[in-house]
Amino acid sequence: MSRGHALVHDVLVALALVLVIEGIWPFLNPDGFRRVLLLMAAEDKRALRIAGLASMLAGVGLLYLVN
């Protein structure tokens, strides 16, 4: 497999894992998931952006530690 194909494969595997992991909570606890979504919808843009940034930084940090 060429380097380009390996990269595409790795990205697709990562995307598949994200979809599986993100689907666990609404599958196991749909009412709790709905409550959290409603709370998030009530937040202002700045709070959501800060939460998104914190999530991305945590992900980058975890990738750095793992690799």
FIKOL-444014 format. One record per atom (N, C-alpha, C): residue in three letters; residue number from 1; x, y negated, z negated. Coordinates in nm, 4 decimals, decimal comma. Layout:
<nodes>
- ALA	NUM	X	Y	Z
...
</nodes>
This chain:
<nodes>
- MET	1	0,0858	0,1185	0,0000
- MET	1	0,0000	0,0000	0,0000
- MET	1	0,0896	-0,1236	0,0000
- SER	2	0,0589	-0,2187	0,0873
- SER	2	0,1394	-0,3402	0,0939
- SER	2	0,1124	-0,4283	-0,0280
- ARG	3	0,2034	-0,5231	-0,0463
- ARG	3	0,1914	-0,6129	-0,1617
- ARG	3	0,0607	-0,6920	-0,1582
- GLY	4	0,0195	-0,7359	-0,0396
- GLY	4	-0,1054	-0,8111	-0,0265
- GLY	4	-0,2268	-0,7273	-0,0613
- HIS	5	-0,2270	-0,6025	-0,0147
- HIS	5	-0,3380	-0,5131	-0,0465
- HIS	5	-0,3406	-0,4795	-0,1952
- ALA	6	-0,2219	-0,4647	-0,2551
- ALA	6	-0,2153	-0,4358	-0,3985
- ALA	6	-0,2717	-0,5525	-0,4787
- LEU	7	-0,2428	-0,6753	-0,4354
- LEU	7	-0,2945	-0,7929	-0,5054
- LEU	7	-0,4465	-0,7992	-0,4955
- VAL	8	-0,4990	-0,7765	-0,3763
- VAL	8	-0,6447	-0,7768	-0,3581
- VAL	8	-0,7078	-0,6683	-0,4446
- HIS	9	-0,6469	-0,5519	-0,4476
- HIS	9	-0,6972	-0,4418	-0,5301
- HIS	9	-0,6998	-0,4820	-0,6773
- ASP	10	-0,5900	-0,5414	-0,7254
- ASP	10	-0,5832	-0,5822	-0,8660
- ASP	10	-0,6879	-0,6877	-0,8994
- VAL	11	-0,7095	-0,7825	-0,8094
- VAL	11	-0,8103	-0,8867	-0,8322
- VAL	11	-0,9499	-0,8250	-0,8372
- LEU	12	-0,9775	-0,7314	-0,7477
- LEU	12	-1,1090	-0,6663	-0,7480
- LEU	12	-1,1293	-0,5814	-0,8730
- VAL	13	-1,0245	-0,5138	-0,9194
- VAL	13	-1,0338	-0,4372	-1,0442
- VAL	13	-1,0616	-0,5316	-1,1607
- ALA	14	-0,9906	-0,6445	-1,1654
- ALA	14	-1,0123	-0,7414	-1,2728
- ALA	14	-1,1550	-0,7955	-1,2694
- LEU	15	-1,2052	-0,8271	-1,1513
- LEU	15	-1,3421	-0,8771	-1,1380
- LEU	15	-1,4433	-0,7723	-1,1832
- ALA	16	-1,4200	-0,6473	-1,1447
- ALA	16	-1,5103	-0,5395	-1,1865
- ALA	16	-1,5122	-0,5264	-1,3382
- LEU	17	-1,3958	-0,5356	-1,4014
- LEU	17	-1,3900	-0,5266	-1,5474
- LEU	17	-1,4628	-0,6436	-1,6135
- VAL	18	-1,4483	-0,7629	-1,5580
- VAL	18	-1,5197	-0,8794	-1,6117
- VAL	18	-1,6700	-0,8555	-1,6058
- LEU	19	-1,7190	-0,8057	-1,4928
- LEU	19	-1,8626	-0,7809	-1,4786
- LEU	19	-1,9117	-0,6756	-1,5776
- VAL	20	-1,8345	-0,5694	-1,5957
- VAL	20	-1,8731	-0,4651	-1,6914
- VAL	20	-1,8756	-0,5214	-1,8328
- ILE	21	-1,7688	-0,5912	-1,8714
- ILE	21	-1,7591	-0,6442	-2,0082
- ILE	21	-1,8683	-0,7480	-2,0341
- GLU	22	-1,8920	-0,8371	-1,9373
- GLU	22	-1,9953	-0,9394	-1,9570
- GLU	22	-2,1360	-0,8810	-1,9581
- GLY	23	-2,1553	-0,7646	-1,9014
- GLY	23	-2,2867	-0,7024	-1,9013
- GLY	23	-2,3199	-0,6256	-2,0281
- ILE	24	-2,2189	-0,5988	-2,1108
- ILE	24	-2,2414	-0,5184	-2,2316
- ILE	24	-2,3362	-0,5888	-2,3282
- TRP	25	-2,3099	-0,7166	-2,3574
- TRP	25	-2,3894	-0,7878	-2,4584
- TRP	25	-2,5368	-0,8000	-2,4189
- PRO	26	-2,5693	-0,8491	-2,2977
- PRO	26	-2,7124	-0,8570	-2,2651
- PRO	26	-2,7795	-0,7202	-2,2576
- PHE	27	-2,7042	-0,6156	-2,2247
- PHE	27	-2,7619	-0,4813	-2,2209
- PHE	27	-2,7935	-0,4322	-2,3615
- LEU	28	-2,7004	-0,4538	-2,4557
- LEU	28	-2,7188	-0,4028	-2,5915
- LEU	28	-2,8100	-0,4903	-2,6773
- ASN	29	-2,8077	-0,6219	-2,6550
- ASN	29	-2,8834	-0,7133	-2,7403
- ASN	29	-2,9427	-0,8269	-2,6554
- PRO	30	-3,0437	-0,7982	-2,5743
- PRO	30	-3,0966	-0,9018	-2,4852
- PRO	30	-3,1571	-1,0215	-2,5589
- ASP	31	-3,2196	-0,9986	-2,6737
- ASP	31	-3,2785	-1,1111	-2,7476
- ASP	31	-3,1703	-1,2036	-2,8029
- GLY	32	-3,0662	-1,1469	-2,8587
- GLY	32	-2,9553	-1,2278	-2,9091
- GLY	32	-2,8856	-1,3029	-2,7969
- PHE	33	-2,8686	-1,2367	-2,6842
- PHE	33	-2,8066	-1,2997	-2,5681
- PHE	33	-2,8903	-1,4188	-2,5214
- ARG	34	-3,0215	-1,4010	-2,5162
- ARG	34	-3,1115	-1,5093	-2,4743
- ARG	34	-3,1019	-1,6279	-2,5713
- ARG	35	-3,0974	-1,5994	-2,7028
- ARG	35	-3,0859	-1,7079	-2,8016
- ARG	35	-2,9580	-1,7886	-2,7803
- VAL	36	-2,8474	-1,7191	-2,7570
- VAL	36	-2,7205	-1,7890	-2,7361
- VAL	36	-2,7245	-1,8714	-2,6075
- LEU	37	-2,7832	-1,8174	-2,5016
- LEU	37	-2,7944	-1,8941	-2,3774
- LEU	37	-2,8774	-2,0207	-2,3970
- LEU	38	-2,9855	-2,0106	-2,4741
- LEU	38	-3,0677	-2,1290	-2,5007
- LEU	38	-2,9908	-2,2323	-2,5823
- LEU	39	-2,9115	-2,1858	-2,6791
- LEU	39	-2,8283	-2,2782	-2,7566
- LEU	39	-2,7242	-2,3455	-2,6673
- MET	40	-2,6631	-2,2678	-2,5791
- MET	40	-2,5630	-2,3241	-2,4882
- MET	40	-2,6259	-2,4249	-2,3922
- ALA	41	-2,7475	-2,3971	-2,3463
- ALA	41	-2,8155	-2,4878	-2,2537
- ALA	41	-2,8437	-2,6227	-2,3193
- ALA	42	-2,8571	-2,6244	-2,4509
- ALA	42	-2,8853	-2,7485	-2,5229
- ALA	42	-2,7589	-2,8303	-2,5498
- GLU	43	-2,6415	-2,7712	-2,5313
- GLU	43	-2,5159	-2,8423	-2,5569
- GLU	43	-2,4888	-2,9444	-2,4469
- ASP	44	-2,4104	-3,0471	-2,4814
- ASP	44	-2,3736	-3,1449	-2,3798
- ASP	44	-2,2581	-3,0910	-2,2942
- LYS	45	-2,2337	-3,1590	-2,1819
- LYS	45	-2,1316	-3,1130	-2,0877
- LYS	45	-1,9936	-3,1051	-2,1516
- ARG	46	-1,9621	-3,2015	-2,2359
- ARG	46	-1,8285	-3,2052	-2,2963
- ARG	46	-1,8046	-3,0817	-2,3823
- ALA	47	-1,9026	-3,0431	-2,4627
- ALA	47	-1,8873	-2,9251	-2,5485
- ALA	47	-1,8708	-2,7987	-2,4648
- LEU	48	-1,9464	-2,7889	-2,3552
- LEU	48	-1,9339	-2,6722	-2,2681
- LEU	48	-1,7976	-2,6681	-2,2000
- ARG	49	-1,7487	-2,7852	-2,1586
- ARG	49	-1,6164	-2,7894	-2,0954
- ARG	49	-1,5072	-2,7513	-2,1944
- ILE	50	-1,5182	-2,7973	-2,3175
- ILE	50	-1,4193	-2,7621	-2,4197
- ILE	50	-1,4225	-2,6121	-2,4466
- ALA	51	-1,5419	-2,5548	-2,4547
- ALA	51	-1,5537	-2,4100	-2,4758
- ALA	51	-1,4949	-2,3336	-2,3572
- GLY	52	-1,5203	-2,3804	-2,2357
- GLY	52	-1,4634	-2,3166	-2,1170
- GLY	52	-1,3123	-2,3260	-2,1145
- LEU	53	-1,2596	-2,4425	-2,1504
- LEU	53	-1,1144	-2,4601	-2,1558
- LEU	53	-1,0521	-2,3687	-2,2604
- ALA	54	-1,1146	-2,3608	-2,3770
- ALA	54	-1,0628	-2,2732	-2,4826
- ALA	54	-1,0628	-2,1278	-2,4372
- SER	55	-1,1667	-2,0876	-2,3673
- SER	55	-1,1746	-1,9511	-2,3162
- SER	55	-1,0645	-1,9245	-2,2138
- MET	56	-1,0439	-2,0182	-2,1226
- MET	56	-0,9384	-2,0007	-2,0224
- MET	56	-0,8007	-1,9952	-2,0868
- LEU	57	-0,7748	-2,0824	-2,1833
- LEU	57	-0,6450	-2,0823	-2,2512
- LEU	57	-0,6229	-1,9529	-2,3281
- ALA	58	-0,7279	-1,9019	-2,3916
- ALA	58	-0,7158	-1,7736	-2,4619
- ALA	58	-0,6852	-1,6616	-2,3630
- GLY	59	-0,7492	-1,6636	-2,2473
- GLY	59	-0,7232	-1,5626	-2,1450
- GLY	59	-0,5817	-1,5702	-2,0917
- VAL	60	-0,5338	-1,6914	-2,0652
- VAL	60	-0,3962	-1,7081	-2,0173
- VAL	60	-0,2973	-1,6625	-2,1243
- GLY	61	-0,3243	-1,6969	-2,2496
- GLY	61	-0,2369	-1,6523	-2,3585
- GLY	61	-0,2331	-1,5014	-2,3707
- LEU	62	-0,3477	-1,4383	-2,3588
- LEU	62	-0,3534	-1,2923	-2,3662
- LEU	62	-0,2787	-1,2289	-2,2490
- LEU	63	-0,2962	-1,2838	-2,1290
- LEU	63	-0,2221	-1,2334	-2,0133
- LEU	63	-0,0717	-1,2461	-2,0345
- TYR	64	-0,0297	-1,3585	-2,0902
- TYR	64	0,1129	-1,3797	-2,1171
- TYR	64	0,1655	-1,2756	-2,2152
- LEU	65	0,0897	-1,2493	-2,3221
- LEU	65	0,1336	-1,1514	-2,4220
- LEU	65	0,1376	-1,0097	-2,3656
- VAL	66	0,0393	-0,9764	-2,2830
- VAL	66	0,0317	-0,8409	-2,2277
- VAL	66	0,1422	-0,8176	-2,1249
- ASN	67	0,1718	-0,9188	-2,0461
- ASN	67	0,2734	-0,9031	-1,9417
- ASN	67	0,4070	-0,9506	-1,9910
</nodes>
